[in-house]
Amino acid sequence: MNATSTFDVRNEITELAKYTKPHPASYEAQVGVTVLIAILGIWSTFGNILTILAITRYKEMQKKSNFFILSLAFSDLISGMIASPLWLYRRTWGYQNWLWGVFLCKLFWFADESTSYCTAVHIASFAIWRYVGLRWPHAHAKLSKKQVKIWILSVWTVTVTFGGIVFCTFYQAEDRSTTGGDKARWPSCSGITTDEGVRRLSIYYTFSSSTFMLFPMAVLLTMSVLITKELIGNRAFKSQCRQKTEKRAIAQLALISASFLLGYIPNLVYVMWTTRTIGVDYRLDYWVHIGCYFALRTSECINPIVYNVSSERMRDSSKRVLRFIWNGCRSTAEVEFDNSRKGQRKCLEKDSTVFESGTSQGRESKSANFDHVKTVTSTVT
């Protein structure tokens, strides 16, 4: 009897060993990943908080174009403060067995997916905003701050609903340390690993990623072509001042878009790859995702730098915030905005004197051009 029981136990241990997989990363590697992601998370949090304060604290920074940047910074802040720490636990010490409860597991997916979709739609909206400013400057100027805020709120509502509330229902936490099969390569806090669960997740992800990631990318590409055509095609009818202000505005959009593509395309490709392939080594899957997520966090760290590099007013406002904090949050310690628009105003004044000469038709055309310069100038921050 005892011999039989011992034999059965050994058989169970042998069968269990077939399915038990060690963590795909060593302890030292997990510590290294933790340190890198923590550094990026701290930088992203600091940079985006600085951007938010630079816009919300000073009335002169609360322009319509800056509302898009403010919303993007808020999205990156949520991702860095909520999704990033939960992702870190999910991919290190909680990889095989998530011990933080179902709520935090679903909260991770809620924050991660909703902010990803929100960022993508914001970038596409910002590209459309810049194109309208170039193509129809007077109609662009008539759009009110309230209308811009309503649009941004609508973007948040839709992406949080489809990217957060609905998406997190496809995920759960389960012990993967003794789970066999191809799906055991995914962390404990992942999609439901039954065949039906994976099928439903794959169908919904195809719909949501196409709607809120691929389509915005297509819009961004289309707007980039149209903006390039607008800048090149009408160059002869624009003053040097107008060309300069337009180029600065488009440079800002180009840098933000490049940062977005750097961070989100690798993750999009990874998800499509890992949910549609069979027999992939779980260690390879693990490190591919680590690399993709590192690109995403790097993108969120680059964004605050981009905002300041591409805008003199943003740099001035950020300096005011830093000086305010450095001096113990005393308002009297703030520095005034640098008069960085002197050269631009001189350019406008020069254009205005030139517009006074020429034929009636020429003056009308140049006057419209000058109005366009002022419109574009007011939107560049």
C-alpha positions in Angstrom: 0.0 0.0 0.0 2.8 2.4 1.0 4.8 1.4 -2.0 1.9 2.0 -4.3 1.2 5.5 -2.8 4.9 6.4 -3.1 4.9 5.4 -6.8 1.7 7.5 -7.4 3.3 10.5 -5.8 6.4 10.1 -7.9 4.3 9.9 -11.0 2.4 13.1 -10.1 5.7 14.9 -9.4 7.1 13.7 -12.7 4.0 14.9 -14.6 4.0 18.2 -12.8 7.7 18.8 -13.7 6.8 18.5 -17.4 4.6 21.6 -17.1 6.4 23.6 -14.5 8.5 26.3 -16.2 11.1 28.5 -14.4 10.8 32.3 -14.7 12.1 33.3 -18.2 14.5 35.8 -16.6 17.1 35.3 -13.8 16.8 37.2 -10.5 19.6 39.6 -11.6 17.8 40.3 -14.9 14.6 41.0 -13.1 16.4 43.5 -10.9 18.0 45.1 -14.0 14.6 45.4 -15.7 13.1 46.9 -12.5 15.8 49.6 -12.2 15.5 50.6 -15.9 11.7 50.8 -15.9 11.7 52.6 -12.5 14.1 55.3 -13.9 12.0 55.8 -17.0 8.8 55.9 -14.9 10.2 58.6 -12.6 11.4 60.7 -15.5 8.2 60.3 -17.3 6.2 61.3 -14.2 8.3 64.3 -13.5 8.3 65.5 -17.1 4.6 65.2 -17.6 3.7 66.8 -14.3 6.0 69.7 -15.3 4.2 70.0 -18.7 0.8 69.9 -17.0 1.8 72.7 -14.5 3.4 74.7 -17.3 0.2 74.9 -19.1 -2.4 75.0 -16.4 -0.6 77.4 -14.1 -0.3 80.3 -16.6 -3.2 81.8 -18.5 -1.0 82.8 -21.4 -0.2 79.1 -22.0 -3.8 78.0 -22.2 -4.1 78.2 -25.9 -6.2 75.8 -28.1 -3.2 73.9 -29.5 -1.8 73.4 -25.9 -5.0 71.7 -24.8 -4.0 68.7 -27.0 -0.5 68.7 -25.4 -2.0 69.0 -22.0 -4.3 66.0 -22.6 -1.4 63.9 -24.0 0.7 64.7 -21.0 -2.1 63.6 -18.7 -2.5 60.3 -20.6 1.3 59.6 -20.3 1.1 60.5 -16.6 -1.6 58.0 -16.0 0.3 55.4 -17.9 3.5 56.1 -16.0 2.0 56.2 -12.5 -0.5 53.4 -12.8 0.2 51.1 -15.7 4.0 51.1 -15.4 4.4 49.8 -11.8 1.7 47.2 -12.3 3.4 46.1 -15.6 6.7 45.8 -13.7 5.2 43.4 -11.1 3.4 41.5 -13.8 6.6 40.8 -15.8 8.9 40.2 -12.8 7.9 38.7 -9.4 4.2 38.4 -10.4 4.9 36.7 -13.7 4.0 33.2 -12.7 1.5 34.0 -10.0 -0.2 37.4 -9.6 -0.8 38.0 -5.9 -2.2 41.5 -6.0 -5.8 40.6 -6.7 -8.1 40.6 -9.7 -8.9 44.3 -9.3 -5.3 45.5 -9.8 -4.9 43.0 -12.7 -7.9 44.6 -14.5 -6.8 48.1 -13.4 -3.5 47.5 -15.2 -5.2 46.6 -18.5 -7.7 49.4 -18.0 -5.0 52.1 -17.6 -2.7 50.6 -20.2 -5.1 50.1 -23.1 -7.2 53.2 -22.5 -4.2 55.5 -22.4 -2.7 53.9 -25.5 -5.8 54.4 -27.5 -6.3 57.9 -26.2 -2.8 58.9 -27.2 -3.2 57.5 -30.7 -6.5 59.3 -31.3 -5.0 62.5 -29.8 -2.0 62.4 -32.2 -4.3 62.0 -35.2 -6.5 64.9 -33.9 -3.5 67.1 -33.4 -2.4 66.4 -37.0 -5.8 67.4 -38.3 -5.7 70.5 -36.2 -2.4 71.6 -37.7 -3.5 70.9 -41.2 -6.7 72.9 -40.8 -4.6 75.7 -39.4 -2.5 75.7 -42.6 -5.2 75.1 -45.1 -8.1 77.2 -43.6 -6.5 79.6 -41.1 -9.6 81.8 -40.7 -11.9 78.9 -40.0 -9.3 77.5 -37.7 -9.1 80.7 -35.7 -12.9 80.8 -35.3 -12.9 77.5 -33.4 -13.4 78.2 -29.7 -11.6 76.8 -26.7 -14.9 75.2 -25.6 -15.2 73.3 -28.9 -11.6 72.0 -28.5 -12.3 70.9 -25.0 -15.5 69.1 -26.0 -13.6 67.2 -28.7 -10.8 66.2 -26.2 -13.4 65.1 -23.6 -15.2 63.0 -26.3 -11.9 61.3 -27.2 -11.3 60.4 -23.6 -14.9 59.1 -23.2 -14.7 56.8 -26.2 -11.2 55.5 -25.7 -11.8 54.8 -21.9 -15.0 53.0 -22.8 -13.7 50.7 -25.5 -10.0 50.6 -24.5 -10.5 50.4 -20.8 -14.0 49.3 -19.5 -14.7 46.7 -22.2 -11.1 45.6 -22.7 -10.3 44.7 -19.1 -13.2 42.2 -19.1 -11.1 39.8 -21.2 -8.4 39.5 -18.6 -7.9 37.6 -15.3 -5.2 36.5 -12.9 -4.3 32.8 -12.7 -1.4 30.8 -11.5 0.8 30.0 -14.5 3.7 28.3 -12.6 2.3 24.8 -13.3 0.3 25.6 -16.4 1.2 23.7 -19.5 0.6 24.4 -23.2 1.6 27.2 -25.5 -0.3 29.9 -23.6 1.8 29.4 -20.5 4.3 31.8 -22.0 2.1 34.7 -21.0 2.2 36.2 -17.5 -0.3 35.3 -14.8 -2.3 38.5 -15.3 -3.2 38.0 -18.9 -6.1 37.1 -21.2 -8.3 34.1 -20.3 -6.3 31.2 -21.6 -9.2 28.9 -22.7 -9.5 28.5 -26.4 -12.8 30.5 -26.3 -11.2 33.2 -24.2 -8.3 33.6 -26.6 -10.6 33.7 -29.6 -12.8 36.4 -28.1 -9.8 38.5 -27.1 -8.3 38.1 -30.6 -11.5 39.2 -32.3 -12.0 42.2 -30.0 -8.3 43.3 -30.2 -8.4 43.2 -34.0 -11.4 45.5 -33.9 -10.1 47.9 -31.2 -6.6 48.1 -32.5 -7.8 48.7 -36.0 -10.2 51.4 -34.8 -8.1 53.2 -32.2 -4.5 52.5 -33.4 -4.2 51.6 -37.1 -6.8 54.1 -38.2 -5.3 57.0 -36.3 -1.9 56.0 -37.8 -3.4 56.1 -41.3 -4.9 59.6 -40.5 -1.5 60.7 -39.3 0.2 59.5 -42.4 -2.5 61.2 -44.6 -2.3 64.5 -42.8 1.5 64.4 -43.0 1.3 64.1 -46.8 -1.3 66.9 -47.0 0.7 69.2 -44.7 3.9 68.6 -46.7 2.0 69.4 -49.9 0.6 72.6 -48.4 4.0 73.8 -47.2 5.7 73.2 -50.5 2.9 74.0 -52.9 2.1 77.5 -51.5 5.6 78.6 -50.6 5.7 81.3 -53.2 2.6 83.1 -51.8 3.9 83.1 -48.2 6.1 85.6 -46.4 9.3 84.3 -44.7 7.8 85.0 -41.3 4.7 82.9 -42.1 6.9 80.1 -43.4 9.0 80.2 -40.2 6.0 80.0 -37.9 4.4 77.2 -39.9 7.6 75.2 -40.0 7.9 75.5 -36.2 4.4 74.3 -35.7 4.8 71.3 -38.0 8.2 70.4 -36.5 6.4 70.1 -33.2 3.8 67.8 -34.7 6.6 65.7 -36.5 8.5 65.2 -33.3 5.5 64.2 -31.3 4.4 61.8 -34.0 7.8 60.2 -34.3 7.9 59.6 -30.5 4.4 58.1 -30.7 5.4 55.7 -33.5 8.6 54.7 -31.8 6.7 53.7 -28.7 3.5 52.2 -29.9 4.2 50.4 -33.2 6.5 47.7 -31.5 3.9 47.0 -28.9 1.1 46.7 -31.5 3.2 44.3 -33.6 4.1 42.2 -30.5 0.5 41.7 -29.4 -0.6 40.7 -32.9 2.4 38.3 -33.1 2.1 36.6 -29.7 -1.7 36.0 -30.0 -1.4 34.5 -33.5 1.7 32.3 -33.2 2.1 28.8 -31.7 5.2 27.1 -30.4 7.2 30.2 -29.6 9.8 29.8 -26.9 8.5 31.5 -23.8 11.8 33.1 -23.1 11.9 34.7 -26.5 8.4 36.0 -26.1 9.3 37.4 -22.7 12.3 39.4 -23.9 10.6 40.6 -27.1 7.9 42.1 -24.9 10.4 43.7 -22.5 12.1 45.4 -25.5 8.8 46.7 -26.8 7.7 48.0 -23.5 11.0 49.7 -23.0 10.4 51.5 -26.3 7.0 52.6 -25.0 8.3 54.0 -21.7 11.2 55.7 -23.6 8.6 57.4 -25.8 6.7 58.8 -22.8 10.0 60.2 -21.5 10.8 61.8 -24.8 7.5 63.6 -25.1 8.0 66.3 -22.4 11.4 67.0 -24.0 9.8 67.4 -27.4 7.2 69.8 -26.0 10.0 72.1 -24.7 12.4 71.7 -27.6 9.8 72.7 -30.1 8.3 75.6 -28.3 10.0 78.7 -26.8 6.9 79.6 -24.7 6.8 76.1 -23.3 10.4 76.3 -22.3 9.8 79.7 -20.6 6.8 78.4 -18.8 8.7 75.3 -17.6 11.4 77.5 -16.3 8.9 79.5 -14.3 7.5 76.3 -12.8 10.9 75.0 -11.9 11.9 78.3 -10.3 8.7 78.5 -8.4 9.3 75.0 -7.0 13.0 75.6 -6.3 12.1 78.7 -4.2 9.6 77.0 -2.0 6.5 77.5 -4.1 6.5 81.3 -3.5 4.8 83.2 -6.3 7.2 86.2 -5.9 10.1 84.0 -6.9 8.7 83.3 -10.4 10.6 84.7 -13.4 8.8 86.5 -16.2 8.4 85.2 -19.7 11.3 85.9 -21.9 10.4 88.2 -24.7 11.0 85.5 -27.3 8.5 86.9 -29.7 10.3 90.2 -30.4 11.9 88.8 -33.6 8.6 87.4 -34.7 6.7 90.7 -34.1 9.4 92.6 -36.0 8.9 90.2 -38.8 5.1 90.9 -38.7 5.7 94.7 -38.6 8.0 94.4 -41.6 5.4 92.4 -43.5 2.8 95.1 -42.7 4.8 97.8 -44.2 5.4 95.8 -47.3 1.7 95.1 -47.6 1.0 98.9 -47.9 2.6 98.9 -51.4 1.4 97.3 -54.6 -1.9 97.0 -56.5 -5.2 96.7 -54.8 -5.4 93.0 -55.6 -1.9 92.5 -54.3 -2.6 94.4 -51.1 -5.7 92.3 -50.6 -3.7 89.1 -51.1 -0.9 90.2 -48.9 -3.3 91.4 -46.2 -4.9 87.9 -46.1 -1.4 86.5 -45.9 -0.5 88.8 -43.0 -3.7 87.7 -41.2 -2.7 84.1 -41.8 0.7 84.8 -40.2 -1.0 86.2 -37.1 -3.3 83.3 -37.0 -0.6 80.7 -37.3 1.6 82.7 -34.8 -1.1 82.6 -32.2 -1.4 78.9 -32.5 2.3 78.2 -32.1 3.3 77.7 -28.6 
